[in-house]
Amino acid sequence: MGFLRLSIIDRYLLREISQVLLSVLFVLLLITLSSQLVRFLTHAAVGDWPADVVMPMLGLTAINSVALIMPMAVLLAVIMTVGRMYRDSEIVVMKGCGVSTWQLYKPLGLLAFFLALTLGWLSFFVLPDTKLAAAFIEDEAEKSSELMGISPGRFQESHDGKRAIYVESIDKEEEEVGNIFVHYKSDGEVSLLTAATAYQYQEEETGDQLIVLKDGFRYTGIPGETSYREIEFKIHWIRLKEGKKGKPRTSYETKPTRELIGSENLFDQSELHWRISMMMSPVLFTLLGLPLGRIGQREGRYGRVMVGVLIYLIYFKLLRVGQVLIENETTPAWLGLWWVHAGLICYLAWTLFKERKVKSGGMLARWRFSKAK
């Protein structure tokens, strides 16, 4: 239990790093969610998704994003905090009072342990469910009525620009629209349709989505010519897009961890190693932040931050490459992604050895100077 007894310096270092960590995490999460929000709003604006699915999708995306950006956030937090303490000579004062570099790893180790438990819980138990929920919501949104996503009194154009729809009113309960106008192009002809009511229908066999118009007229002709055809109809349908038949998208990413363990499927094994990596990465990056945060008096404040970002990008890019190698049977499944972790551990050991060598060299120089006197 002595390891858990924190000194004043331990509590101070934990408090400073935690404050910076929350700030960095908030900024990175805000940047990530902003880009995702634009994408979701675009889907809603063009009628691909109902507007009421935007916020649930954003919430699920936030949970998924935390697991990815937390390792980077903690690395930057440690680098920035330790760098400030070196610049303000706080580390020098601590070492002058007998605090060694290894003692600084005690609060970092506690922080890394807490983050590993948190991300392990997220990656093993929470994220599979959130990804499954997001896939289900997206599937249901794509299957939902495009008509329900149209704002009454406004024209809405399709992605390809071949169709425009205008509705006067929408009945959410009946899932019908009133007084609909449709303009679309097909085989060089232009068709104008008006109907008293319309609703959207999905074919069970193909999953295609159709607009079914009731009690209206269809006018068809070629632009520039005076002749056109007029047809009165009781029921008429227009194919909107090819739908997706079957159950919501599921994949190895949404499988419970218990199903991945012991599975012989290469994609399952790749996903299991990825989840293990999510738990290990905050430990490695927390410990790596201390040697990277060591700066000189004349060294730039943000130079090491860029190095940290570069290491993070390389590390996670190699993890993705490692997944592909497992799935393609290029590397054995037992090796997994451990070679990526080993590379980062070797780099961490090299930085610690380098720092220790510099320190030993300085002590040797001072001893020789004292002997010369």
ROTOR-56237 format. One line per 8 residues: number of its first residue (from 1); their letters; for each residue y, x, z of N, C-alpha, C. Coordinates in steps of 0.001 Angstrom, whole numbers, plus 500000, padded with zeros to 6 digits. Example, Ala and Ser with C-alpha at 12.3 -4.5 7.8 and 13.67 -1.06 7.14 Angstrom:
2
1) AS) 494310:513190:507800:495500:512300:507800:496700:513200:507800  497750:512850:507080:498940:513670:507140:500030:512900:507870
This chain:
373
1) MGFLRLSI) 498790:500814:500000:500000:500000:500000:501257:500846:500000  501082:502176:500255:502257:503027:500288:502944:503110:498944  502158:502959:497881:502740:503025:496542:503686:501862:496301  503382:500709:496939:504206:499527:496730:505457:499537:497596  505552:500474:498545:506740:500561:499391:507838:501261:498598  508896:500535:498301:509947:501048:497433:511069:501668:498247  511521:502822:497788:512673:503467:498406:513957:502875:497842  515073:503319:498374:516373:502840:497884:516556:503212:496417
9) IDRYLLRE) 516138:504425:496065:516261:504873:494671:515369:504039:493755  514157:503732:494228:513251:502902:493424:513863:501533:493149  514394:500911:494193:514991:499581:494027:516220:499643:493132  516990:500708:493281:518195:500860:492451:517823:500999:490980  516828:501829:490701:516417:502041:489311:515822:500764:488717  515014:500055:489504:514442:498796:489025:515522:497765:488739  516509:497687:489627:517581:496709:489439:518395:497014:488193  518738:498271:487989:519540:498647:486827:518778:498395:485520
17) ISQVLLSV) 517510:498790:485493:516725:498595:484271:516502:497109:484001  516247:496338:485053:515994:494900:484872:517217:494187:484317  518395:494558:484805:519616:493928:484302:519824:494226:482820  519639:495482:482450:519792:495852:481036:518691:495204:480198  517478:495133:480748:516354:494528:480025:516640:493071:479684  517149:492320:480642:517454:490910:480384:518536:490770:479321  519532:491650:479371:520615:491587:478380:520099:491920:476982  519323:492997:476876:518788:493401:475572:517831:492342:475036
25) LFVLLLIT) 516986:491805:475914:516036:490768:475495:516768:489533:474988  517847:489166:475673:518627:487994:475250:519240:488218:473873  519802:489404:473650:520442:489693:472359:519410:489708:471232  518289:490400:471449:517253:490462:470411:516663:489085:470129  516472:488297:471189:515930:486950:471001:516919:486066:470263  518201:486243:470561:519231:485462:469879:519266:485790:468393  519154:487071:468058:519147:487478:466649:517931:486898:465928  516772:487003:466574:515539:486496:465955:515590:484993:465748
33) LSSQLVRF) 516015:484271:466782:516032:482811:466686:517110:482314:465739  518192:483067:465593:519249:482646:464665:518728:482604:463238  517995:483647:462853:517445:483662:461492:516400:482568:461302  515592:482332:462340:514587:481278:462241:515229:479895:462199  516317:479720:462960:517001:478428:462966:517563:478101:461594  518102:479108:460914:518618:478890:459557:517494:478429:458636  516330:479053:458764:515186:478669:457921:514736:477246:458219  514673:476900:459512:514235:475551:459881:515235:474496:459421
41) LTHAAVGD) 516530:474792:459585:517550:473834:459158:517538:473657:457642  517214:474729:456922:517110:474616:455462:515982:473666:455077  514848:473797:455755:513731:472879:455497:514144:471434:455774  514881:471235:456874:515296:469875:457221:516348:469348:456251  517240:470236:455790:518327:469799:454910:517814:469338:453551  516777:469992:453051:516252:469620:451732:515181:468544:451822  514897:468097:453057:513954:466999:453208:512511:467406:453371  512221:468716:453451:510837:469139:453643:510331:468764:455035
49) WPADVVMP) 511213:468861:456022:510861:468532:457399:511776:467442:457925  511283:466581:458799:512181:465686:459529:513061:466502:460475  514248:466019:460745:515185:466774:461578:514690:466940:463010  513841:466014:463477:513431:466064:464877:512364:467120:465173  511900:467860:464168:510914:468912:464429:511575:470286:464543  512870:470369:464287:513546:471668:464282:513525:472298:465671  513931:471553:466696:514001:472115:468041:512621:472448:468612  511595:471587:468461:510261:472007:468921:509761:473279:468241
57) MLGLTAIN) 509996:473400:466935:509586:474612:466229:510355:475825:466730  511639:475634:467040:512449:476743:467548:511953:477182:468923  511575:476221:469766:511052:476569:471081:509745:477335:471003  508847:476906:470139:507576:477613:469968:507793:479000:469377  508754:479106:468467:509074:480413:467884:509624:481362:468937  510409:480831:469875:510968:481666:470941:509860:482278:471792  508843:481480:472114:507730:481996:472916:506987:483089:472153  506746:482868:470877:506049:483874:470068:506877:485142:469912
65) SVALIMPM) 508201:484980:469837:509072:486136:469610:509166:487025:470837  509074:486430:472035:509198:487216:473261:508134:488305:473316  506906:487969:472943:505819:488948:472996:506058:490117:472047  506719:489872:470931:506953:490930:469949:508134:491814:470310  509190:491204:470852:510405:491981:471098:510472:492554:472507  509597:492111:473422:509634:492634:474785:509403:494143:474839  508387:494714:474124:508218:496167:474163:509462:496922:473701  510093:496446:472645:511309:497090:472168:512437:496932:473178
73) AVLLAVIM) 512531:495755:473800:513595:495505:474769:513462:496421:475980  512240:496587:476493:512066:497429:477672:512285:498896:477326  511885:499322:476127:512130:500704:475716:513624:500990:475647  514375:500102:475005:515821:500297:474901:516484:500210:476265  515990:499322:477131:516581:499180:478462:516410:500455:479277  515216:501044:479234:514977:502282:479982:515798:503425:479398  515841:503532:478076:516616:504602:477441:518094:504485:477800  518652:503294:477706:520074:503101:477978:520395:503323:479448
81) TVGRMYRD) 519520:502853:480340:519774:503018:481774:519657:504472:482192  518573:505123:481795:518376:506528:482153:519435:507400:481485  519788:507082:480240:520837:507840:479561:522167:507751:480279  522516:506557:480762:523764:506399:481522:523705:507191:482818  522546:507188:483481:522408:507918:484743:522493:509424:484525  521976:509921:483401:522133:511340:483081:523587:511659:482773  524238:510788:482011:525624:511033:481627:526550:511021:482844  526259:510149:483804:527065:510071:485022:526577:511023:486103
89) SEIVVMKG) 525623:511887:485757:525074:512911:486667:524332:512316:487859  523923:511058:487771:523175:510454:488872:521790:511079:488992  521151:511345:487861:519832:511976:487893:519930:513383:488474  520994:514099:488141:521193:515452:488669:521312:515418:490183  522059:514442:490693:522221:514306:492143:520886:513961:492800  520128:513061:492157:518818:512687:492705:517899:513895:492785  517874:514685:491714:517009:515864:491718:517496:516891:492734  518814:516944:492930:519347:517838:493946:518946:517426:495348
97) CGVSTWQL) 518648:516151:495520:518206:515630:496821:516691:515670:496972  516017:516283:496005:514575:516437:496117:513747:515406:495385  514389:514545:494581:513657:513529:493818:513199:514159:492504  511906:514200:492281:511373:514799:491061:511306:513767:489940  511072:514279:488729:510930:513377:487578:509737:512454:487743  508665:512980:488333:507459:512164:488510:507703:511020:489484  508587:511208:490464:508897:510126:491399:509635:508980:490713  510357:509301:489638:511057:508249:488902:510084:507341:488159
105) YKPLGLLA) 508862:507836:487944:507869:507016:487250:507285:505916:488146  507499:506009:489457:506954:504984:490349:507547:503604:490066  508887:503435:490069:509433:502108:489735:509146:501706:488294  509120:502704:487394:508794:502388:486002:507357:501892:485877  506456:502497:486664:505068:502059:486632:504906:500632:487134  505653:500275:488181:505596:498900:488686:506135:497912:487658  507229:498288:487007:507792:497424:485965:506817:497278:484801  506203:498401:484403:505248:498362:483292:504041:497498:483640
113) FFLALTLG) 503571:497589:484888:502426:496782:485322:502755:495293:485271  503943:494928:485732:504359:493521:485711:504474:493007:484276  505076:493804:483393:505227:493389:481996:503878:493301:481293  502956:494215:481639:501626:494173:481027:500896:492889:481418  500997:492496:482687:500374:491244:483121:501001:490050:482415  502333:490075:482287:503028:488954:481652:502652:488827:480181  502732:489942:479450:502410:489889:478024:500914:489691:477792  500093:490194:478712:498663:489934:478599:498357:488450:478736
121) WLSFFVLP) 499018:487804:479694:498844:486358:479865:499331:485605:478636  500475:486040:478094:501004:485379:476900:500073:485561:475701  499688:486805:475432:498921:487082:474212:497503:486534:474277  496883:486548:475467:495490:486103:475578:495350:484588:475733  496333:483948:476347:496157:482534:476687:497230:481607:476113  498481:482044:476093:499571:481138:475721:499821:481131:474217  499953:482306:473618:500335:482378:472206:499344:481714:471254  498020:481806:471479:497127:481064:470573:497423:479568:470546
129) DTKLAAAF) 497737:479000:471716:498047:477564:471760:499389:477255:471108  500383:478121:471326:501694:477865:470720:501639:478011:469203  500861:478973:468710:500728:479122:467261:499987:477933:466657  498986:477434:467377:498270:476254:466894:499189:475036:466885  500007:474907:467941:500947:473785:468001:501981:473877:466888  502479:475096:466624:503460:475269:465552:502848:474942:464193  501597:475363:463977:500924:475057:462708:500715:473558:462555  500371:472894:463662:500153:471445:463612:501456:470714:463303
137) IEDEAEKS) 502547:471116:463984:503842:470471:463750:504304:470692:462318  504115:471914:461812:504545:472207:460442:503730:471411:459431  502437:471296:459683:501594:470499:458786:502011:469036:458801  502244:468507:459999:502656:467111:460099:504026:466901:459470  504908:467907:459612:506241:467788:459017:506160:467768:457499  505272:468604:456942:505124:468631:455492:504474:467351:454964  503651:466731:455810:503013:465482:455403:503919:464273:455626  504916:464436:456490:505760:463299:456842:506614:462887:455655
145) SELMGISP) 507196:461745:455774:507941:461171:454662:509180:461976:454334  509279:462384:453083:510506:463022:452623:511655:462033:452664  511337:460764:452490:512379:459739:452533:513008:459656:453912  512188:459879:454976:512709:459774:456330:513672:460909:456651  513609:461979:455861:514517:463092:456105:515822:462997:455352  515991:461943:454555:517212:461772:453771:518262:461053:454612  519492:461504:454515:520593:460828:455203:521061:459661:454348  521143:458455:454910:521608:457294:454128:523014:457521:453590
153) GRFQESHD) 523218:457081:452354:524535:457199:451744:524820:458544:451117  523805:459415:451018:523999:460742:450433:522894:461030:449423  523284:461710:448333:522291:462148:447351:521592:463400:447877  520289:463464:447668:519524:464640:448064:518725:465133:446873  518925:466414:446553:518283:467004:445380:517057:467789:445798  516037:467794:444957:514810:468533:445237:515029:470022:445004  514038:470830:445409:514143:472283:445267:514333:472705:443813  513570:472105:442926:513617:472525:441525:514753:471884:440745
161) GKRAIYVE) 515529:471018:441383:516656:470376:440713:516273:469305:439718  515000:468919:439696:514548:467911:438729:514589:466489:439286  514879:466360:440570:514865:465034:441162:515994:464893:442172  516652:463741:442163:517682:463413:443144:517409:462005:443656  517555:461825:444966:517254:460538:445599:518452:460099:446431  518728:458808:446352:519800:458208:447155:519237:456939:447793  519455:456774:449077:519028:455544:449759:520222:454976:450517  520241:453663:450589:521342:452985:451274:521065:452812:452758
169) SIDKEEEE) 519795:452575:453110:519447:452356:454513:518029:452848:454767  517734:453122:456042:516409:453599:456441:515937:452799:457648  514722:452304:457576:514087:451610:458694:513035:452551:459279  513375:453201:460396:512477:454190:460985:511174:453561:461473  511254:452360:462028:510057:451728:462573:509066:451366:461469  509579:450781:460393:508708:450389:459285:508443:451539:458318  509184:452654:458493:509084:453810:457604:509325:453405:456154  510361:452614:455973:510771:452179:454643:512254:452439:454461
177) VGNIFVHY) 512668:452538:453200:514084:452678:452868:514488:451480:452020  515768:451145:452092:516262:450016:451319:517247:450449:450257  517202:449757:449107:518105:450037:447986:518077:451520:447622  516988:451947:447021:516790:453347:446663:517127:453564:445193  517699:454743:444919:518008:455171:443554:517366:456536:443351  516606:456694:442271:515917:457952:441981:516258:458395:440570  516639:459667:440443:516905:460273:439139:515993:461489:439010  515170:461521:437955:514312:462690:437780:514074:462962:436300
185) KSDGEVSL) 513709:464228:436013:513473:464682:434650:511986:464948:434463  511470:464563:433278:510061:464790:432978:509855:464800:431470  509288:465914:430960:508965:466041:429527:510183:465794:428638  511327:466325:429020:512532:466200:428210:513245:464874:428343  512687:463954:429098:513309:462652:429293:513901:462549:430694  514876:461664:430800:515506:461392:432087:515183:459960:432476  514755:459776:433717:514422:458439:434207:515306:458094:435392  515806:456868:435392:516581:456331:436502:515817:455139:437054
193) LTAATAYQ) 515588:455149:438355:514856:454056:438981:515672:453479:440126  515669:452187:440222:516276:451496:441355:515243:450521:441899  515226:450364:443212:514263:449449:443822:514840:448909:445115  514352:447727:445485:514833:447102:446716:514335:447852:447943  513081:448265:447931:512505:449015:449050:511569:450089:448508  511247:451054:449369:510310:452119:449002:509738:452725:450268  508578:453309:450129:507956:454016:451249:507153:455181:450683  506761:456088:451566:506004:457256:451120:504532:457080:451467
201) YQEEETGD) 503671:457545:450576:502223:457374:450735:501534:458691:450403  500473:458987:451134:499701:460206:450882:498283:459838:450467  497868:460359:449331:496516:460099:448854:495500:460828:449729  494446:460127:450095:493448:460717:450979:492625:461791:450282  492317:461583:449019:491437:462516:448312:492135:463824:447970  493335:463725:447450:494052:464927:446995:495084:465413:447998  495560:464524:448876:496621:464896:449796:497991:464886:449166  498092:464458:447895:499391:464412:447220:500286:463359:447869
209) QLIVLKDG) 501593:463650:447891:502562:462734:448473:503272:461968:447361  503352:460664:447519:503937:459775:446519:505034:458931:447147  506030:458570:446331:507003:457550:446695:506601:456264:445980  506390:455224:446742:506016:453926:446181:507240:453014:446234  507732:452618:445054:508905:451749:444947:508455:450313:444677  509154:449360:445252:508790:447941:445115:509994:447144:444621  509724:446270:443626:510737:445343:443109:511960:446089:442582  511816:446700:441402:512938:447434:440848:512870:447567:439346
217) FRYTGIPG) 513719:448454:438827:513817:448693:437388:513725:450193:437118  513192:450505:435926:513128:451895:435480:513765:451986:434106  514701:452958:433973:515392:453202:432703:515051:454623:432272  514485:454767:431060:514039:456064:430570:514636:456327:429197  515134:457558:428998:515691:457920:427710:515926:459409:427612  516414:459836:426448:516729:461243:426201:518242:461407:426215  518772:462359:426980:520221:462557:427030:520801:462789:425638  521910:462121:425324:522572:462243:424033:522178:461180:423043
225) ETSYREIE) 521116:460446:423334:520682:459376:422440:520994:458018:423071  521242:457036:422200:521636:455710:422695:520445:454835:423059  519287:455147:422520:518117:454314:422796:517501:454692:424143  517088:453691:424881:516404:453920:426142:515487:452732:426405  514558:452938:427338:513590:451898:427654:513872:451347:429049  513771:450047:429153:513984:449389:430442:512699:448673:430845  512256:448936:432063:511026:448330:432564:511297:447736:433944  510922:446502:434128:510983:445888:435452:509595:445986:436083
233) FKIHWIRL) 509549:446354:437345:508247:446538:437982:508231:445900:439370  507019:445579:439780:506789:445136:441146:506467:446329:442050  505633:447237:441517:505279:448453:442253:505270:449616:441265  505878:450718:441656:505908:451925:440819:505871:453132:441758  505141:454174:441372:505063:455346:442236:505508:456605:441505  506023:457555:442282:506457:458864:441782:505782:459932:442643  505190:460923:442003:504552:462011:442749:505620:462993:443225  505679:463189:444539:506652:464123:445103:506144:465564:445049
241) KEGKKGKP) 505006:465792:445653:504458:467144:445691:502999:467069:446093  502304:468151:445836:500900:468224:446215:500813:468505:447704  500120:467626:448377:499990:467788:449817:498811:468658:450184  498650:468848:451475:497549:469661:451990:496566:468742:452696  495384:468708:452161:494362:467834:452695:493653:468511:453860  493219:467708:454801:492375:468221:455869:493130:468425:457155  492536:469212:458027:493069:469418:459360:494220:470411:459312  494995:470497:460400:496079:471472:460449:495549:472883:460265
249) RTSYETKP) 496419:473753:459760:496013:475130:459516:495549:475784:460820  494390:476357:460786:493896:477129:461921:493420:478461:461389  493498:479486:462190:493069:480808:461773:492659:481573:463007  492319:482822:462797:491916:483660:463923:493058:483856:464910  494299:483701:464457:495431:483859:465363:495523:482733:466388  494956:481585:466080:495030:480437:466984:493752:480241:467789  492760:481091:467582:491505:480948:468316:491682:481369:469772  491024:480687:470694:491039:481142:472092:490418:482533:472203
257) TRELIGSE) 490890:483296:473158:490410:484672:473305:488911:484721:473569  488388:483743:474296:486950:483740:474601:486098:483647:473336  486644:483046:472272:485901:482964:471015:485979:484269:470228  487010:485058:470482:487146:486336:469778:486228:487401:470360  486034:487331:471691:485197:488332:472354:483744:488164:471902  483173:489230:471391:481789:489183:470934:481612:488678:469521  482696:488239:468880:482590:487751:467508:482355:488917:466553  481527:488692:465549:481258:489716:464540:482187:489601:463341
265) NLFDQSEL) 483006:488558:463323:483966:488392:462233:485045:489460:462337  485307:490164:461243:486264:491269:461264:487676:490793:461570  488038:489618:461094:489369:489096:461373:489514:488753:462855  488443:488246:463460:488474:487966:464893:488616:489256:465692  487885:490290:465296:487972:491566:465998:489353:492188:465840  489928:492045:464651:491277:492552:464417:492281:491842:465321  492148:490531:465438:493058:489761:466288:492883:490121:467758  491655:490352:468202:491414:490735:469591:492085:492063:469913
273) HWRISMMM) 491962:493040:469014:492626:494331:469228:494147:494166:469239  494667:493243:468431:496109:493006:468417:496571:492456:469766  495810:491544:470339:496188:490974:471636:496123:492018:472741  495139:492898:472656:495078:494002:473620:496301:494901:473467  496718:495128:472237:497893:495968:471977:499151:495353:472567  499257:494026:472515:500416:493360:473095:500501:493610:474595  499363:493743:475250:499354:494011:476684:499642:495480:476986  499194:496376:476119:499373:497805:476365:500754:498310:475985
281) SPVLFTLL) 501358:497722:474975:502608:498256:474433:503739:498339:475452  503960:497347:476336:505058:497506:477294:504837:498656:478260  503569:498954:478589:503286:500084:479474:503682:501390:478799  503254:501557:477561:503543:502799:476838:505035:502980:476613  505722:501914:476219:507144:502039:475915:507991:502189:477173  507558:501590:478282:508293:501775:479537:508233:503225:479982  507050:503817:479923:506896:505214:480326:507567:506156:479338  507580:505795:478067:508202:506649:477053:509719:506653:477175
289) GLPLGRIG) 510278:505595:477749:511733:505496:477830:512376:506569:478685  511656:507051:479715:512245:508050:480612:512514:509375:479912  511537:510009:479242:511865:511264:478539:512828:511056:477372  512763:509903:476710:513698:509657:475611:515116:509433:476116  515243:508932:477336:516574:508670:477881:517279:509907:478395  516584:511023:478470:517181:512262:478970:518138:512824:477924  519420:512819:478219:520440:513301:477286:521305:514354:477959  521910:515199:477134:522842:516185:477628:524248:515616:477742
297) QREGRYGR) 525132:516387:478337:526497:515917:478546:527225:515675:477231  526894:516456:476215:527599:516338:474932:526830:515500:473918  525682:515005:474303:524868:514240:473362:525377:512816:473254  525292:512250:472051:525747:510885:471813:524988:509875:472648  525682:508790:472995:525098:507790:473883:523990:506996:473209  524159:506721:471907:523231:505827:471232:522268:506558:470297  522302:507888:470310:521393:508630:469447:519936:508393:469807  519641:508406:471110:518274:508183:471554:517833:506732:471349
305) VMVGVLIY) 518804:505811:471359:518476:504407:471105:517902:504248:469701  518511:504916:468730:518014:504836:467357:516623:505456:467244  516399:506540:467999:515062:507145:468010:514047:506158:468570  514432:505456:469645:513542:504459:470234:513219:503333:469274  514230:502841:468556:514007:501775:467575:513060:502257:466481  513253:503491:466024:512396:504045:464972:510947:504158:465443  510752:504625:466678:509393:504745:467219:508741:503370:467328  509507:502381:467781:508985:501013:467891:508538:500491:466528
313) LIYFKLLR) 509377:500667:465510:509046:500166:464177:507807:500856:463612  507729:502177:463794:506562:502913:463296:505298:502461:464024  505403:502300:465336:504244:501906:466142:503691:500559:465699  504572:499561:465576:504091:498227:465217:503687:498137:463745  504308:498948:462913:503862:498989:461515:502449:499575:461432  502181:500597:462227:500839:501181:462248:499815:500203:462824  500238:499386:463791:499324:498370:464321:498926:497384:463231  499904:496967:462423:499591:496043:461330:498696:496712:460292
321) VGQVLIEN) 498979:497981:460002:498120:498719:459066:496706:498825:459634  496616:499094:460935:495308:499181:461572:494529:497885:461492  495231:496752:461616:494560:495459:461465:493960:495300:460069  494738:495676:459070:494245:495572:457693:493038:496484:457485  493071:497671:458079:491942:498597:457943:490678:498023:458577  490839:497339:459713:489677:496708:460352:489133:495588:459477  490037:494751:458974:489621:493596:458174:488959:494014:456867  489361:495173:456330:488771:495665:455078:487590:496605:455310
329) ETTPAWLG) 487195:496759:456588:486072:497626:456957:486339:499082:456606  487604:499456:456521:487945:500858:456265:487741:501694:457518  488049:501124:458663:487799:501779:459945:486812:500926:460739  485987:501556:461565:485011:500777:462348:485708:499886:463368  485097:498759:463650:485706:497798:464568:485835:498370:465976  484898:499248:466380:484969:499801:467732:486192:500700:467899  486631:501310:466806:487831:502150:466877:489072:501291:467042  489071:500153:466362:490157:499195:466518:491522:499792:466251
337) LWWVHAGL) 492438:499550:467179:493801:500072:467092:494048:501172:468117  492966:501674:468702:493122:502681:469749:493724:503972:469216  493517:504259:467941:494090:505482:467379:495613:505414:467348  496165:504211:467216:497627:504062:467253:498134:504319:468670  497448:503729:469671:497844:503952:471060:497700:505428:471428  496625:506047:470947:496406:507465:471248:497526:508323:470675  497990:507970:469483:499098:508719:468893:500359:508619:469726  500662:507425:470230:501857:507256:471060:501686:507959:472402
345) ICYLAWTL) 500474:507930:472958:500220:508630:474220:500383:510137:474034  499903:510661:472913:500074:512096:472628:501546:512454:472505  502323:511586:471866:503760:511847:471749:504415:511825:473123  504004:510877:473978:504537:510816:475334:504183:512074:476107  502924:512528:475988:502503:513746:476676:503277:514955:476171  503546:514988:474865:504295:516114:474293:505723:516150:474821  506362:514998:474932:507734:514965:475453:507773:515387:476916  506777:514968:477704:506730:515370:479110:506461:516863:479241
353) FKERKVKS) 505562:517388:478409:505270:518820:478437:506496:519626:478031  507210:519130:477028:508413:519815:476568:509464:519849:477662  509629:518709:478357:510614:518656:479436:510216:519574:480584  508933:519602:480902:508448:520461:481983:508599:521933:481615  508383:522251:480328:508522:523634:479868:509969:524086:479961  510894:523179:479578:512316:523516:479675:512712:523749:481118  512188:522878:482013:512506:523015:483429:511945:524311:483992  510691:524645:483612:510079:525887:484087:510836:527102:483566
361) GGMLARWR) 511285:527018:482308:512058:528119:481742:513367:528329:482470  514004:527232:482869:515253:527341:483609:515041:527955:484975  513960:527560:485656:513658:528126:486971:513346:529610:486860  512617:530004:485796:512289:531417:485599:513546:532228:485335  514465:531674:484568:515712:532388:484273:516531:532581:485542  516580:531536:486387:517342:531673:487639:516689:532703:488569  515336:532773:488577:514643:533750:489426:514928:535167:488949  514905:535375:487627:515197:536703:487087:516637:537095:487374
369) FSKAK) 517546:536127:487313:518955:536423:487574:519154:536839:489027  518440:536141:489935:518577:536473:491354:517975:537843:491651  516877:538204:490971:516264:539510:491179:517158:540623:490654  517865:540317:489551:518747:541327:488970:519910:541630:489895  520355:540620:490620:521454:540831:491558:520987:541670:492748
